[in-house]
Amino acid sequence: MVTRADIGRSVQDRTGRVGILHAVIPDYEDPAESPGERHKRPTAFLRPEGGGQEWLVPPSDVQRA
């Protein structure tokens, strides 16, 4: 599992995808979900090392690469 101390480091998610950790938010609510469906949950924000689209995963599914 990663923490805010790992921000800026190379990490790998459970699927093997590698990226740079940009944020860890312990109580993130996804604004794409309708208000009645939103739940606070810990979320890690990763981006591909060479740039690209960010993806979100639970911090427990991420480890240092």
N, C-alpha and C positions, 0 to 999 in steps of 0.2 A: 504494500500500500504506500502511496505517496502522500506528502503533506505540502503545505505552503513552502517549506524549506527547499523543496525540489523544483520550484518554479524556475524555468530557464534551462533545465536539464533535459537530456534525451531520456525518454521513457518508452516503455512497450506495454501495449494493452494485452488483454487475455487472448485476443485473436492473433497476436504476433505483429500487429501494426506498430511501427515506430514513429514517434513524433516528439515535439518539444512541449513540455508542460507549461501552459500559460496562466492557469488559475486553478484554485481549488476552492469551491464555495460549499460550505457545510449545509446550507439550507436553501439550495437553489430551487426555484419554481420555474418550469419551462413556460415562457409566454406563448408558445405555439399551442399549448393545450388550452382547452376552454376553461374558464374560471372554476366551474364546478368539478373539473377533473384534475386540477393541479394539486400536487403533493410536494411538500418540501423534502428534498433528499440531497445527500452529499453528491457533488458532481465535480469531475475533473475535466478541464478544457485542454485539448491537445490539438496541435497543428503539425502538418507534415514538415520535416526539416527543411525542405527546399521551397516551402510556401505551398499554399493550397487551402482547401476548405477545412475549417476546424471541425472536430468531432467531440462528442461528449460521452463520458463513461463514468461509472462509479469509481471513486479513488481506490477501492479495494480490488479492482480489476486491473490496476496499473502498477508496474514496478520499474525501477531504474534499469535503463538499457545497458 
